[in-house]
Amino acid sequence: MMPVLSNSTKPPQDAAEPEGVSGDTERPAFAGRLSPVTEERLGDVCECVIDILAALFNVSGRELREARRSSTSVTRVRQIGMYVAHVVLGLNMTEVGRGFGRDRTTVQYACHLIEDMRDDEEFDRIVLMTERITSAAFRNMEVR
């Protein structure tokens, strides 16, 4: 299993920030011009992201999909997935929340947390690898 850093107690930096993540994160070029995702398509996209996470981090896909609270390591992997779905695939936080069975504010917290944790070089490499693999998996598809 890939190392996943321990739980951080940092709150989101700006809870009132509009949907999006602050920092150097780039949104995909296609994010602004595509139509909203249908519920079925959204479910398929997020299921694929969860399958990628399960394979990369050797975590049960069932655990990642569970609605109840999970261990810190499973939660962290899910947070990485929500972050990647938002940043790489250009889904808004409400869409990511629906696709992962979570609330928009949970996605917002996860995105801020992962962004803050990327200051650690090893963690940043893990997230970057996840971004690249997810991007490659969806390269020839329109997500939105």
N, C-alpha and C positions, 0 to 999 in steps of 0.2 A: 504494500500500500504506500502511496506517495505521502510524504509528510504534509500534514495540515497543521498550521499554527494553532496555538491554544486560543481559547475564547478571549476576546477583548471586551473591556467594559466601556469603551468609548461610545458616547451617544452620537447620533448624527450631528454634523457640524451646523447645519442650517435646516431645520425641519420645515421651514416655510418655503424652501427653494422649490421652484417649479419642476415639473417632471424633467429629469435630466440629471446628470452627475457632473459636479464641478471638476475642474482639473484639466489635464491635457487629453482627456479621452475624446476620440473622434467618433462621430456618428457616421454610419455608412452613407455613401453618396446617394443611395437609392431611398433612404429612410423618409425623406420629405415628400417624395412624389408618388408614392404608392398608396393604394386605398387601404382602409382599415382591414384587419384580418378577420375572416369569418371564424366563428367559434370552432368549427370542425378543423379548419386549417391551423388555428392557434393551438388546439389540443395536439395535433400531429407534430407541429414544430417543437413544442415544449416536451413532448414525449421523446422526440429524437434527441434533444439536448440532455434530458435525463438519462437516456441510454448511453450517450457519449460519456457523461459524468460517471455512471456506474462502471463502465469499462476502464476509464482512465484511472479512477481512484479506488477500484476494487471494492466498491460499496454496493450493497444490494439496491437494485432499482426499486424494489418494493419499499424499502426504508426511505428512499428519497421521495417517494410518492405519498407516504403516509401523512395524514392531516395532523396527527398529534405530534407533540414535541419529541425530538430525537436526541441522541447523544451529540456532544459538541462536534465530533468529527463528521458525523452525517450532516448536521446542521451547516457546518462550514462548507462542505461540498455543495449542498443545495444553494447556499448563498453565492458561491462562485458561479453556479449555473444561472441563477437569476441575474447576476451582474452581466454575465456573458450574453444572455438572451437580450438584455436591454442595450448593452453597448455594441455588440457585434451585429446582432440581428435587427437592431433598431426598433424593437417592440417597446411600446410605452409601458410605464410601470403598472398600470391597470391591467394591460394585456398579459404581462409577465405574471402578475398575481393570479389572474384567472387560470393561466396555463399551469402554474405550479400549485394551485389550490391554496393560495395565500392571499392576504389583503395587500392592497397597493402600498400601504404604509410599511408593511413588512419588507416589501421589495425595496422601498426607498431606504430603509435602515440597512438592508443587506448591501445595497450599492455603495452607500457611504462607508460602511464598515470595510468592505473589500478594497475600495479606493484608498482608504487610510492605511490598510495593512500592506498595500503594495510598496510602501516605503522600505520594507524588508526585501532584500534582493532575492533570496530564495523563494519567498512567497510570490514575488512579482514574476519570477521565471515560471512558476506553476500556473499562474493565471494567464500569462502570455501564451504558454503552450496550449492551454484550454481554449483561449481565443483563436489561436491559429487553426487548431483541429476543427473547432466549430465552424469557423469561416470556410475552411476547405470542404467540410461536409455539406454546406449550403451554397457553395460557390455557383453552381449552375441553376439555382432555384430562386424564385422570387418568394421571399418569406411573407411579405405583406400583400 
